[in-house]
Amino acid sequence: MRFIDYLRLAFHNIWRQKLRSALTIFAVVIGATSITIMLAAVFSLKGFITNQFEANGTFQQIQVSPQTDISWGDGGGGGQNCADCVKLTDSLVNQIAQVQHVAGISRNVQVGGFQGLSYNNQKYRLYGVTAYDTNGIQTVNVLAGRDIESTDKAGVLTITSDYADKFGFKNNYQALIGKKVGILAQGWYSGVGSDPIKQQQEMQVWFSAHPGQPGNSYTPPPITLTGTIVGVVSTDHQSYSVRVPMEWARGMDKQQNYQPASQGNCFNGVCQETPAKLTVTDMVAKNGYDSLIVKVDKSSNAATVAKTIRNKFKVGAADAQTEIKQQLAIFNILGYVLGGIGGIALIVAAVGVVNTMVMAILERTREIGVMRAVGARSSTVSRLFTFEAALLGFFGGLIGLGVGYVAVLIANPIVNHQLKGNNIKSSNIITLPIWLIIGVVALTTLIGILAGLYPARRAAKLDPVEALHYE
């Protein structure tokens, strides 16, 4: 018999028992739909995240830190917390820039010593004041206004969207551009904007009014630095933070120490006087940058360049591609788990296929005897029943895919609404990849074939004479 003959007869026999075949196919549909929906959701999400990182150039980035045991995303701590670490200086930046495949470097400064952000007489949390080079190595999703530019000086900043939402400007971020906010410094802040001479005078007045108090009992009043909002950016990278120009950040990180004039030892009526002295320490120059972001020409070179930087300069270097893909491996595990759950449903469906085919053999025993009597081989009978079982699995997989596709059509608008609400421009991220479409149909067909092997073998072994006398 030809292939088309097997196919036609198998379809005809399935059609003869419409209800039983439909119920068997329905069991396969449940498993196929489960696998389709769950795997489509998991791997679409993984693909969406991967595409986002590829689109913004993150996979071409390497984070360099004085600490050698870093992972991608560690904020970096600068050299002040590690006496034996290599400082990230401008000289080192120039040396790293000469490494093959390095396309550019961005220097990062994280300024501490701040306790909050104020707007409209309200105080909000502040996780960080950051600055980095405006050379395009590091990018953010600007939702309103603009990002920090190379011409910006002290007094301008960008805020994250969570601040804008807290301020009452959700879905109206543009209205915040030009507004002023206050960066609240801690009491002993001595960077730009502070007045160390005035602080010293106020401390002396306080101790005069509180004689006998220990030296650590005085806390100077907090200082507020005023900044004008020039942009609102997404919170994708860091929440509740502000970005300022590099020059302003370095000024904030300076330590100013004022020593008033004092009278020293006296001899024969002549006293040695120490003149007043203002000492300014550039902490970035002293301790180095907190971290560097190195961009390579191609993402495929990131791991090699990171290894070169680690070995040559004895600093920490972690490439984003390796780190992020290791983290995304959890989606593979999740896919296996969810696929296994759908597989259990298919195993149950396979039992149904076996039962359906065994019942078909019992009902068509006399028919099988006639086929054998007119010359049909046992292999022909076996193939016929195997084809019938395969068709049950094939149709179940095909219909399951259709149901899964409808679920995707329903889910995408809902997901799109959530993405838009979070200021993410992507849409229709849930898809049915070709490998999943082919895989589901192939899997259900294979399960049908395997489930039909026993019934097919049983049918092939029927004795023609006994089959003819079967009632």
SETI-353510 format. One line per 10 residues: number of its first residue (from 1); for each residue x, y, z of N, C-alpha, C. Coordinates in steps of 0.001 Angstrom, whole numbers. Atoms other than C-alpha are relative to their C-alpha. Example, Ala and Ser with C-alpha at 12.3 -4.5 7.8 and 13.67 -1.06 7.14 Angstrom:
% residues 2
1) 890,-1190,0,12300,-4500,7800,900,1200,0; -820,-1190,-60,13670,-1060,7140,-770,1090,730
% end
This chain:
% residues 471
1) 832,-1199,0,0,0,0,873,1257,0; -704,-1269,40,1060,3538,-724,-263,798,1270; 148,-847,-1181,1500,6193,1959,-1365,666,18; 1286,-704,71,-1577,8045,746,-1161,-939,298; 1047,977,-294,-3621,4868,998,-114,-240,1509; 20,142,-1466,-2600,4351,4625,-666,1219,644; 523,-1242,-587,-3434,7977,5332,-1502,92,-187; 1430,-90,291,-6839,7822,3668,-794,-991,848; 702,999,-797,-7844,4595,5408,-1,354,1491; -86,-376,-1408,-6610,5837,8787,-988,1117,325
11) 936,-1104,-221,-8603,9057,8458,-1453,-493,-51; 1353,555,123,-11694,7103,7350,-405,-752,1272; 309,780,-1205,-11489,4784,10359,-206,901,1226; 189,-946,-1107,-11088,7715,12763,-1369,667,-110; 1272,-697,224,-14102,9400,11202,-1208,-891,330; 1106,921,-287,-16217,6282,11706,-418,68,1466; 293,-103,-1430,-15988,6739,15498,276,1445,435; -247,-1431,-185,-16365,10511,15709,125,381,1469; 23,-419,-1397,-17197,10881,19401,1231,-504,749; -1141,572,-709,-14540,8505,20705,1301,637,-473
21) -1206,-637,536,-11909,9983,18406,128,1434,488; -26,-1393,-443,-12901,13517,19381,450,110,1459; -385,-29,-1413,-12560,12742,23087,1482,-316,173; -1424,332,-77,-9160,11152,22538,860,1178,-457; -733,-1167,500,-7984,14115,20485,-42,1135,1012; 152,-1071,-984,-9309,16482,23161,1021,-151,1127; -1001,237,-1047,-7035,14847,25737,1390,439,-469; -1275,-440,563,-4055,15463,23431,42,1521,-92; 83,-1464,126,-5231,19059,22877,357,672,1320; -289,-589,-1312,-5066,19757,26607,1508,40,250
31) -1442,32,-199,-1434,18664,26809,734,918,-957; -664,-851,998,-439,20412,23583,-213,1479,300; 281,-1399,-342,-2141,23653,24644,820,443,1200; -781,-330,-1195,-450,23563,28046,1453,262,-357; -1402,-170,383,2987,23089,26540,188,1255,-844; -110,-1158,888,2385,25737,23865,-34,1298,781; 163,-1256,-738,1192,28446,26249,1151,223,970; -1023,-181,-1026,3716,27816,29013,1375,257,-609; -1315,-198,604,6780,27490,26790,60,1298,-792; 24,-1269,728,5720,30433,24624,198,1169,952
41) -132,-1079,-983,5400,32629,27719,1418,81,551; -1335,10,-624,8706,31544,29283,1070,467,-970; -1087,-314,921,10898,31739,26194,-212,1335,-713; 234,-1349,526,9206,34882,24864,526,1034,974; -514,-925,-1003,10016,36615,28133,1522,3,6; -1460,77,57,13589,35358,27985,526,733,-1242; -414,-672,1224,13888,36544,24387,-162,1503,81; 238,-1437,-152,12404,39927,25275,1110,642,829; -1056,-545,-860,14919,40489,28069,1339,13,-741; -1253,72,758,17803,39332,25881,54,1080,-1075
51) 44,-1011,1061,16716,41614,23028,168,1402,557; -147,-1311,-616,16473,44565,25399,1474,287,296; -1419,-189,-307,20057,44053,26527,821,161,-1277; -732,-117,1259,21253,43583,22966,-240,1358,-651; 352,-1261,640,19418,46687,21753,712,1191,639; -639,-1147,-651,20893,49023,24377,1508,-164,163; -1443,166,-3,24405,47645,23945,589,-569,1271; -507,509,-1272,24659,46066,27400,929,-1197,-200; -835,1178,227,26137,42848,25984,1404,358,-484; -1332,-451,411,29082,44899,24714,754,655,1155
61) -585,-729,-1123,29846,46250,28188,708,-919,995; -758,668,-1050,32360,45209,30831,87,963,1174; -130,-831,-1189,32259,46527,34374,1342,-275,661; -1317,97,-624,35652,47229,35921,-71,649,1375; 54,-472,-1385,36077,47655,39673,1321,-286,694; -1220,313,-763,38963,47838,42164,-69,-1368,663; 159,1324,-608,37533,44718,43853,14,-1068,-1092; -157,1010,1043,38450,41580,41943,-1129,-1017,-32; 1043,1034,-75,35503,39426,43058,-1379,582,-305; 1271,-663,311,32755,41408,41367,-809,-818,-991
71) 912,508,1020,29746,40376,39333,-619,1195,-692; 620,-1103,734,27991,42458,36715,-1172,557,815; 1073,-636,-754,25707,44971,38398,398,418,1391; -502,-498,-1277,27763,45379,41578,357,1472,-177; -168,-1443,180,27890,49102,42126,1437,469,-46; -1373,-474,-105,31629,49273,42695,136,815,1266; -139,-695,-1262,33028,50733,45859,1146,972,42; -1137,-885,-18,35999,52789,44781,1165,-606,765; -1184,533,-642,39480,52318,46145,85,277,1484; -127,-363,-1404,38790,53848,49565,-315,-1162,933
81) 361,1133,-847,37391,50548,50858,943,-1183,-159; -923,1110,281,40306,48434,49663,1407,567,-137; -1328,-619,-20,43813,49511,50628,936,-621,-1033; -907,695,915,45490,46906,48392,-498,-24,-1442; 576,42,1343,43269,47458,45359,688,991,-927; -516,-919,1013,44415,49060,42131,-1012,1120,-190; 898,-1142,149,42953,52568,41890,-372,193,-1464; 486,-251,1363,40860,53373,38850,242,1463,-331; -402,-1371,306,42686,56490,37737,-128,279,-1493; 37,-367,1420,42693,58416,34464,1131,-673,-765
91) -1121,686,644,46082,56871,33719,-375,-1437,-344; 428,1376,260,44596,53378,34060,-1048,-34,-1106; 1019,-81,1055,41650,54415,31887,673,57,-1367; -721,-128,1272,44088,55412,29134,669,-1318,-389; -635,1286,305,45901,52063,29419,-1030,-1032,-465; 1043,953,399,42684,50037,29227,-515,322,-1396; 489,-418,1318,41644,52061,26187,860,-542,-1134; -900,525,1028,44668,50632,24342,-172,-1494,-234; 220,1436,167,43469,47025,24789,-773,-256,-1291; 653,318,1267,42424,45425,21518,-1487,-266,198
101) 1465,133,39,38655,45549,20779,-736,933,965; 662,-981,-860,37983,48288,23388,-407,1199,-841; 526,-1100,811,35736,50914,21770,-169,1282,804; 165,-1196,-814,35305,53311,24694,-136,-363,1463; 70,207,-1447,35280,53763,28467,-775,1146,634; 745,-997,-767,32915,55555,30824,388,-123,1468; -396,-16,-1406,34055,56573,34323,-1230,260,873; 1142,-130,-903,31588,56251,37214,435,575,1346; -198,-543,-1340,31406,58291,40411,-1313,-121,751; 1167,87,-875,28972,57505,43220,295,798,1257
111) -248,-918,-1102,28683,60223,45837,-855,-381,1200; 728,278,-1226,27735,59376,49408,-205,1270,813; 171,-1146,-884,26826,61615,52289,-1305,741,-172; 1301,-650,180,23235,62365,51277,-1095,-839,642; 1037,689,-745,20105,61521,53194,-1369,19,-663; 1321,-21,618,17239,62329,50860,-108,1043,-1087; 318,-970,1045,15660,64338,48082,-1274,719,410; 1176,-769,-407,13174,67127,48730,-641,677,-1204; 767,-715,1027,10441,68520,46511,-1322,439,606; 1272,-546,-471,7528,70747,47389,-195,-262,1503
121) 10,137,-1463,8411,70591,51109,-198,-1440,479; 82,1409,-375,8322,66779,51073,1371,-644,-175; -1287,676,44,11324,64547,51753,-192,-1429,-485; 89,1329,589,11905,61349,49752,1344,-717,158; -1222,795,-105,14416,58513,49982,945,313,-1163; -1006,-216,1044,17640,58812,47990,1021,-1127,79; -907,1142,-6,19547,55674,47053,1374,329,-562; -1309,-284,560,22324,57328,45119,46,1276,-813; -320,-1115,886,23845,60385,43489,1143,-486,-872; -981,591,905,25735,59203,40436,386,964,-1107
131) -459,-747,1172,27723,60648,37575,846,-925,-851; -869,754,901,29336,59126,34518,165,791,-1282; -343,-755,1203,30852,60302,31270,-1148,8,-999; 1078,-165,977,28493,61596,28603,489,-357,-1404; -559,413,1293,30181,59666,25792,-822,-1081,-686; 880,968,637,27287,57325,24993,266,-1434,366; -276,1383,-407,28844,54251,26601,-1147,-525,857; 1135,362,-854,26116,54171,29247,-1201,834,-433; 1206,-684,460,22608,55022,28127,-1174,-335,902; 1222,209,-764,19249,55365,29819,-1189,300,-898
141) 1237,-263,731,15674,55463,28616,-580,1318,497; 481,-1331,-384,14757,59151,28709,-1489,92,-287; 1456,-61,131,11018,59575,29316,-499,1415,-225; 370,-1410,202,10906,63381,29321,1261,838,121; -1177,-853,-49,13386,66190,28766,1180,-629,-696; -1234,511,601,16970,65096,28115,879,-609,1075; -980,548,-923,19881,63260,29663,1067,1065,290; -1112,-895,-300,22943,64935,31187,909,100,-1228; -858,-227,1153,25163,66482,28484,1371,487,435; -1382,-354,-335,28877,67273,28340,150,1462,383
151) -100,-1426,-304,28230,71018,28583,-631,364,1341; 667,-290,-1278,26261,70712,31850,1023,181,1116; -831,-251,-1177,27815,72069,35018,-831,-277,1246; 712,199,-1254,26696,72146,38643,-1401,599,-78; 1339,-561,-129,23008,72653,39386,-1063,-628,-858; 1009,687,799,21290,70347,36887,87,-1492,286; 35,1440,-306,20219,66730,37298,-1158,-663,-720; 1143,795,468,17978,63946,36049,-489,-844,1167; 582,847,-1038,15611,61982,38261,-631,-1217,-653; 644,1201,511,14144,58517,37875,-1513,138,79
161) 1452,-141,112,10471,57994,37046,-733,-297,1293; 690,263,-1259,9655,56620,40492,-113,1276,834; 115,-1308,-647,10436,60085,41868,-1148,802,-611; 1040,-779,686,8215,61690,39229,-1389,-479,394; 1288,548,-430,5375,59349,40196,-328,444,1427; 215,-426,-1375,5845,60179,43882,-344,1491,83; 259,-1440,-7,5837,63890,43085,-1400,344,-500; 1344,-246,516,2403,63494,41476,-47,324,-1480; -55,-331,1430,3454,63763,37821,-43,-1252,-876; 95,1216,806,2708,60226,36622,-758,290,-1286
171) 560,-220,1346,1929,60237,32877,62,1465,-421; -169,-1413,359,2918,63934,32818,1408,443,380; -1376,-253,-408,6687,63810,33233,551,1306,-563; -527,-1202,631,7291,66718,30869,-229,1235,871; 299,-1149,-854,5699,69080,33395,1037,189,1103; -1024,-97,-1043,8581,68350,35802,1273,684,-494; -1220,-578,545,11256,69703,33451,74,1469,404; -190,-1379,-467,12646,72916,34907,-328,199,1465; 302,-97,-1426,11387,72208,38428,1298,-182,809; -1168,96,-860,13842,72471,41312,-242,-986,1134
181) 43,937,-1126,14586,69782,43894,1219,257,876; -1112,-151,-917,16843,69726,46918,644,-1338,315; -747,1184,-413,19556,67162,47591,445,246,1437; -244,-227,-1416,19701,66864,51374,1269,-720,440; -1271,577,-443,23246,66353,52638,-58,-316,1487; -106,312,-1419,24142,64805,55959,775,1099,721; -510,-1110,-792,25378,66983,58805,1452,358,-239; -1427,-278,137,29121,66636,58245,435,84,-1460; -329,-166,1419,28957,67134,54481,944,1192,-162; -995,-1071,170,31966,69188,53377,375,213,-1457
191) -275,-172,1415,31753,69111,49591,-448,1351,-511; 407,-1255,610,30821,71822,47141,-1382,397,508; 1260,-488,-556,28022,73994,48483,41,182,1500; -158,-181,-1440,29229,73787,52064,916,1202,271; -849,-1123,-415,30928,76622,53947,766,-438,1241; -740,534,-1150,33632,75095,56168,349,1063,1049; -310,-1063,-963,34509,78459,57748,-1225,290,868; 1237,-246,-751,30889,79091,58723,-307,-1178,928; 233,1179,-830,30595,75499,60001,882,22,1242; -912,-74,-1124,33655,76009,62197,-455,1048,1006
201) 472,-1072,-883,32270,79266,63583,-1255,-426,756; 1230,459,-651,28860,77701,64289,310,-1042,1070; -373,1005,-985,30525,74789,66075,582,654,1251; -578,-688,-1143,32517,77167,68285,-1081,692,831; 1105,-652,-701,29359,79123,69154,-791,-1024,799; 790,1036,-680,27564,75878,70028,704,-478,1258; -735,477,-1164,30321,74668,72358,102,1073,1085; 5,-1081,-997,30425,78091,73995,-1304,13,774; 1310,29,-647,26721,77731,74728,-249,-1306,743; 166,1297,-660,27130,74110,75872,1336,-445,587
211) -1307,360,-584,30249,73992,78063,-42,-1394,633; -94,1331,-593,31409,70567,79170,-513,-1123,-874; 510,1038,886,29832,68723,76233,1156,-687,-744; -1065,699,750,31985,66028,74544,50,462,-1457; -199,-501,1355,33382,66751,71125,-931,-593,-1036; 846,644,1000,31148,64266,69310,-1482,289,204; 1409,-292,-274,27939,65757,70697,-578,1040,-946; 476,-1052,907,27751,68475,68063,-199,-565,-1410; 275,362,1390,26160,67882,64663,-383,1257,-753; 332,-1228,728,26186,70737,62173,-1334,-127,-721
221) 1278,66,704,22899,71641,60496,178,-533,-1416; -138,577,1346,22234,69788,57214,12,1084,-1077; -102,-911,1146,22956,71411,53884,-842,-551,-1143; 806,397,1149,20633,71353,50882,602,580,-1267; -464,-442,1317,22018,71501,47350,-1187,46,-944; 1148,-178,889,19548,72777,44787,371,-371,-1427; -221,396,1385,19278,71213,41346,-1250,167,-829; 1112,-162,935,17093,71863,38323,-159,-1272,-828; 264,1232,745,15469,68830,36695,47,288,-1503; -62,-145,1458,16450,68558,33023,-531,-1240,-712
231) 498,1219,637,15198,65010,32422,-554,-980,1012; 555,1104,-786,13145,62110,33745,350,-1277,-747; -452,1230,645,14594,58659,33030,-674,-1201,645; 600,1227,-501,13322,55120,33465,789,-552,1176; -648,598,-1171,14074,53213,36664,592,-1367,-320; -490,1323,394,15343,50208,34672,1308,-355,707; -1331,290,-516,18894,50517,36005,113,247,1506; -127,-332,-1417,18539,52161,39417,-1185,844,418; 1167,-735,-469,15551,53369,41387,396,1055,1026; -182,-1079,-975,15287,56500,43506,1441,519,13
241) -1347,-549,111,18532,58003,42255,-34,1218,-913; -139,-1161,878,19655,61204,40590,1364,-71,-664; -1272,-85,704,22350,61713,37993,356,1469,-157; -484,-1371,93,24439,64865,37998,1209,31,-927; -1214,-87,825,27252,66164,35762,1230,-444,781; -1207,509,-635,30692,64692,36475,701,1074,826; -675,-1084,-718,32137,68064,37496,-676,279,1341; 732,-254,-1239,29406,68595,40102,205,-1154,982; -187,1163,-874,29785,65048,41438,1370,27,664; -1339,-54,-578,33522,65475,41922,90,1089,1065
251) 46,-1045,-1015,32826,68703,43771,-712,-452,1254; 715,526,-1162,30315,66965,46026,870,-952,809; -807,1021,-655,32895,64286,46797,1270,573,635; -1175,-611,-606,35546,66758,47898,-195,162,1511; 26,-242,-1444,36415,67170,51577,744,1299,292; -576,-1288,-366,36998,70710,52803,158,58,1522; -286,-47,-1425,38621,71097,56191,630,1349,346; -500,-1331,-385,39104,74524,57805,567,-51,1408; -655,-115,-1291,41576,75010,60633,192,1483,304; -136,-1426,-317,41217,78456,62283,1399,309,537
261) -1296,-437,-529,44251,80459,63318,76,-312,1492; -180,348,-1402,45669,79392,66662,1342,511,500; -1226,-491,-610,48310,80609,69097,742,-1171,634; -775,1123,-496,51088,78140,69837,792,346,1254; -843,-204,-1175,53857,78072,72419,569,1422,35; -546,-1347,-183,55111,81365,73850,1346,-85,735; -1313,-31,-649,58744,82141,74802,475,1434,60; -415,-1385,-223,59888,85423,76336,-990,994,-580; 1055,-900,459,56574,86998,75472,-290,-56,-1479; 239,134,1444,56772,85937,71829,-714,-1321,-240
271) 813,1191,243,54064,83492,70752,12,-358,-1481; 22,502,1384,54098,81324,67644,-1452,-196,-431; 1375,80,488,50897,81676,65687,-80,-912,-1228; 279,845,1162,49483,79112,63283,-1099,665,-808; 1018,-703,775,47611,80831,60455,-1174,-924,-359; 1176,759,439,44135,79765,59372,317,-723,-1306; -324,798,1182,44192,77031,56737,-1231,-767,-469; 1094,750,615,41599,75610,54357,609,-1081,-893; -519,1134,773,42452,72142,53032,-1140,-633,-794; 1003,620,869,40508,70741,50066,601,-1274,-601
281) -478,1293,507,40932,67042,49219,-951,-523,-1060; 790,593,1084,39710,65696,45895,-10,-1512,223; 63,1411,-364,38519,62235,46982,47,-915,-1216; -73,817,1214,38151,60989,43404,1452,-147,-429; -1418,74,351,41770,61871,42700,758,-854,1006; -692,746,-1048,42790,60300,46012,-297,-1496,-75; 411,1411,-77,40818,57036,45824,-293,-636,-1349; 341,536,1310,40084,56674,42120,-1509,-18,-231; 1415,82,345,36770,56215,40331,-617,-1245,633; 674,1140,-615,34170,53876,41781,-11,-1207,-924
291) 0,1098,972,33962,51808,38613,138,587,-1393; -75,-369,1411,34442,51892,34863,-916,-915,-792; 738,825,949,32211,50674,32066,762,34,-1320; -771,128,1234,34251,49421,29124,-902,-575,-1083; 792,489,1133,32543,48995,25755,932,-605,-1046; -794,661,1033,33918,46529,23223,-694,155,-1343; 549,-204,1341,33440,46604,19468,-1119,-980,-337; 1030,1006,234,31398,43358,19390,-227,-786,1282; 322,734,-1221,29605,41438,22105,762,-1316,95; -730,1276,-20,31447,38261,21087,1415,155,567
301) -1344,-232,-529,34703,39896,22251,-9,376,1479; 94,-515,-1371,33416,40926,25700,715,-893,1005; -605,909,-979,34489,37813,27628,1522,-4,-114; -1454,14,206,37988,37825,26085,640,1278,526; -544,-1288,-463,38544,41527,26783,-56,77,1525; 117,-7,-1459,37287,41123,30367,1134,-809,630; -1087,834,-519,39800,38336,30940,1347,710,-138; -1249,-744,211,42611,40463,29471,161,1103,1027; -59,-1097,-975,41740,43390,31739,299,-537,1400; -241,587,-1326,41649,41152,34815,1465,-415,155
311) -1351,539,-112,44986,39529,34094,1077,1073,-115; -1033,-1001,274,46877,42576,32857,51,1099,1049; 34,-1161,-897,45718,45259,35294,-360,-367,1439; 284,489,-1357,44804,43119,38350,-1196,698,636; 1243,-597,-491,41359,44664,38694,-1140,-987,-243; 1170,814,274,37878,43149,38723,-619,388,-1325; 637,-277,1293,36203,42838,35330,-1058,-1067,-269; 1104,932,261,32819,41257,34635,-756,472,-1230; 739,-392,1209,31230,41242,31198,-1476,-302,170; 1452,101,-195,27480,41753,31070,-573,-1232,-669
321) 584,1102,757,26833,39068,28460,73,-1311,776; -167,1243,-750,28244,36198,30534,-877,-22,1237; 760,-74,-1250,26619,37358,33764,-1494,-102,-256; 1440,-53,248,23201,38070,32289,-504,-1330,-547; 433,1281,549,23032,34842,30304,-6,-1094,1057; 35,955,-1107,23896,32892,33434,-1267,192,823; 1222,-281,-752,21021,34616,35203,-1241,-440,-778; 1151,381,822,18688,33973,32280,-154,-1512,-122; 95,1462,49,19466,30246,32545,-1164,-511,844; 1140,401,-826,16702,30154,35158,-1238,-206,-862
331) 1139,179,898,14247,30506,32271,35,-1368,-661; -103,1346,563,15597,27278,30767,-523,-1036,991; 471,925,-1035,14997,25480,34056,-1510,88,133; 1449,-192,-102,11524,26998,34286,-710,-628,-1192; 589,611,1186,10846,25880,30723,-61,-1515,105; 1,1451,-185,11841,22299,31565,-1096,-429,975; 1012,347,-1002,9583,22293,34622,-1401,100,-592; 1335,-187,579,6561,23706,32798,-238,-975,-1149; 140,991,1057,7234,21486,29795,-289,-1377,554; 265,1279,-654,7291,18515,32162,-1437,-119,454
341) 1409,19,-415,3897,19495,33526,-910,-279,-1194; 773,283,1205,2513,19618,30001,215,-1411,-496; -299,1363,413,4247,16324,29284,-815,-1033,757; 845,918,-784,2315,14660,32109,-1381,-96,-621; 1316,8,654,-898,15719,30397,40,-812,-1288; -118,778,1240,381,14193,27149,122,-1491,291; -88,1421,-371,1220,10928,28918,-1397,-551,276; 1383,408,-246,-2361,10782,30151,-750,-150,-1322; 641,78,1310,-3496,11489,26605,446,-1246,-752; -513,1196,674,-1268,8671,25345,-735,-1249,471
351) 783,1128,-530,-3091,6245,27635,-1365,-57,-677; 1287,-67,699,-6300,7449,26032,99,-499,-1422; -201,480,1368,-4884,6778,22577,95,-1520,-18; -121,1460,-86,-3923,3229,23595,-1375,-626,183; 1340,540,-259,-7409,2624,24946,-882,77,-1240; 811,-178,1215,-9043,4004,21792,380,-1022,-1065; -446,918,1033,-6926,1843,19501,-314,-1448,370; 362,1369,-416,-7489,-1322,21572,-1478,-245,-245; 1442,127,264,-11243,-714,21377,-263,-126,-1491; 176,81,1454,-10905,-211,17633,338,-1399,-505
361) -368,1360,404,-9174,-3590,17302,-1127,-972,315; 1082,890,-393,-11949,-5338,19211,-1204,163,-921; 1159,-255,853,-14615,-3687,17055,239,-447,-1442; -302,279,1408,-12803,-4395,13788,781,-1321,-171; -713,1283,96,-11473,-7894,14479,-394,-758,-1266; 462,710,1205,-13628,-9425,11716,536,687,-1252; -519,-764,1142,-12550,-6640,9341,1478,-304,-223; -1422,330,107,-8904,-7404,10119,172,-1392,-602; -55,1353,555,-9574,-11088,9378,-241,-5,-1498; 279,-84,1444,-11045,-10192,5957,1218,538,-731
371) -1193,-573,639,-8008,-8031,5159,1109,-1033,-119; -1051,1019,42,-5641,-10864,6053,-363,-1112,-981; 444,1081,886,-7753,-13382,4095,195,350,-1466; -147,-407,1409,-7519,-11336,884,1451,351,-335; -1411,-145,334,-3720,-11087,1168,759,1088,713; -712,-1054,-724,-2913,-8212,3482,997,-602,983; -1013,487,-912,284,-8773,5421,-239,542,1413; 115,-484,-1385,554,-8432,9163,640,1377,147; -655,-1312,-62,2923,-5481,8616,-918,1101,-521; 947,-982,534,222,-3750,6574,-1030,381,1061
381) 966,-254,-1070,-2291,-4116,9397,652,839,1107; -710,-735,-1051,305,-2876,11887,181,1461,-381; -208,-1378,441,1101,195,9826,-1307,787,2; 1290,-680,61,-2591,999,9381,-405,532,1389; 376,-426,-1344,-3247,1117,13122,1002,1026,557; -979,-1002,-428,-10,3011,13714,-325,1359,-613; 388,-1252,657,-1143,5634,11183,-1199,629,706; 1178,-534,-688,-4474,5964,12968,396,684,1315; -451,-581,-1265,-2751,6581,16316,794,1281,-244; -784,-1196,313,-343,9061,14699,-908,1167,-371
391) 940,-1066,373,-3263,11017,13202,-704,580,1218; 615,-517,-1227,-4918,11248,16612,939,986,690; -972,-897,-607,-1727,12768,18002,224,1251,-822; -238,-1141,882,-1214,15009,14968,-1125,1026,108; 1130,-936,-80,-4711,16496,15063,-81,658,1387; -6,-584,-1347,-4471,16958,18838,1030,1110,133; -1037,-1026,-44,-1201,18853,18467,-354,1218,-810; 369,-1110,877,-2520,20972,15605,-1068,869,652; 1065,-769,-655,-5675,21976,17478,539,689,1257; -610,-602,-1185,-3646,22572,20667,787,1244,-347
401) -727,-1186,460,-1411,24966,18739,-959,1147,-321; 992,-1033,325,-4492,26781,17466,-541,675,1252; 488,-563,-1267,-5826,27198,20999,1083,862,646; -1106,-780,-553,-2393,28364,22150,180,1315,-723; -128,-1229,790,-2251,30914,19324,-1083,1002,381; 1086,-893,-443,-5640,32315,20344,320,592,1371; -384,-488,-1330,-4358,32573,23938,1060,1093,-112; -1035,-1023,214,-1335,34524,22672,-633,1299,-494; 687,-1189,509,-3622,36896,20751,-736,741,1109; 716,-627,-1118,-5595,37517,23937,981,596,1007
411) -951,-427,-1034,-2545,37835,26202,809,1226,-412; -882,-1090,425,-502,40263,24085,-560,1398,288; 518,-1331,-349,-2858,43284,24437,75,294,1494; -75,-199,-1449,-2914,42754,28206,1439,322,400; -1412,-252,-294,893,42555,28356,437,1348,-548; -341,-1298,591,1190,45569,26029,-423,1151,903; 489,-1037,-913,-897,47613,28453,920,138,1205; -907,-38,-1148,1399,46654,31333,1345,614,-396; -1262,-560,468,4502,47483,29293,-101,1502,-178; 196,-1437,205,3110,50866,28336,-83,726,1327
421) 109,-608,-1323,2264,51571,31969,1341,139,685; -1349,-74,-557,5928,50944,32802,972,690,-946; -794,-803,939,7142,53156,29940,976,-827,-820; -793,861,871,8480,50243,27891,-658,-11,-1374; 561,-209,1330,8037,50760,24169,-272,-1294,-758; 207,1260,707,8106,47104,23117,-1447,-449,84; 1371,514,16,4862,45338,22216,-28,-1380,-637; 197,1347,557,3536,41872,21312,1235,-882,220; -1239,729,-301,6441,40195,23089,-218,-1510,86; 266,1443,-62,4700,36802,23411,-211,-516,-1420
431) 71,536,1361,5238,34837,20213,77,-1522,30; -142,1440,181,5093,31289,18938,1140,-229,-982; -1139,224,908,8564,30506,17554,-220,-1236,-865; 138,1117,939,8851,28129,14611,368,-1324,663; -437,1250,-638,10736,25569,16725,-1068,-550,922; 1050,451,-909,7831,25468,19191,-1181,-564,-800; 1107,479,843,5195,25076,16459,297,-1394,-537; -384,1298,560,7059,22242,14758,163,-1029,1114; -272,917,-1100,8106,20729,18088,-1251,-573,628; 1233,475,-636,4592,20520,19554,-698,-1022,-885
441) 671,933,922,3093,18887,16461,797,-1300,-119; -836,1198,110,6047,16519,16126,-98,-844,1274; 55,735,-1266,5875,15607,19830,-1321,-751,146; 1298,674,-154,2154,14853,19852,-153,-1126,-1025; 52,1067,1009,2476,12854,16618,845,-1190,444; -868,1072,-485,5385,10878,18077,-660,-752,1155; 692,650,-1123,3393,10214,21250,-1125,-888,-528; 1047,819,610,518,8998,19090,562,-1286,-594; -628,1186,603,2858,6656,17218,410,-996,1077; -451,882,-1074,4371,5281,20421,-1173,-656,713
451) 1180,552,-663,944,4864,21990,-680,-1046,-876; 658,939,906,-215,2985,18884,794,-1249,-287; -834,1168,306,2652,502,18787,-589,-1289,564; 553,1226,-598,1087,-1981,21212,-1282,-442,-690; 1209,434,707,-2391,-1955,19631,289,-490,-1417; -315,406,1376,-858,-2157,16151,611,-1399,-25; -621,1328,-67,1257,-5151,17129,-1040,-1062,341; 1052,952,-386,-1741,-6810,18736,-894,-309,-1189; 849,209,1182,-3795,-6290,15588,715,-871,-1031; -765,750,1002,-996,-7673,13399,101,-1480,349
461) -167,1379,-443,-802,-10854,15478,-1313,-793,9; 1267,726,12,-4500,-11748,15128,42,-1121,-1044; 79,1138,932,-5059,-15177,13549,-1133,254,-976; 1049,-318,985,-6972,-14628,10286,-1238,-873,148; 1141,925,-95,-9199,-17716,10756,-860,361,1188; 760,-344,-1206,-10158,-16818,14310,-656,1365,-155; 569,-1320,192,-10693,-13202,13292,-1258,-53,-842; 1179,120,866,-13160,-14244,10569,-1201,-544,773; 1091,575,-769,-15213,-16208,13121,-377,852,1218; 252,-857,-1171,-15132,-13357,15672,-1336,716,-172
471) 1307,-686,48,-18594,-11973,16495,88,1282,834
% end
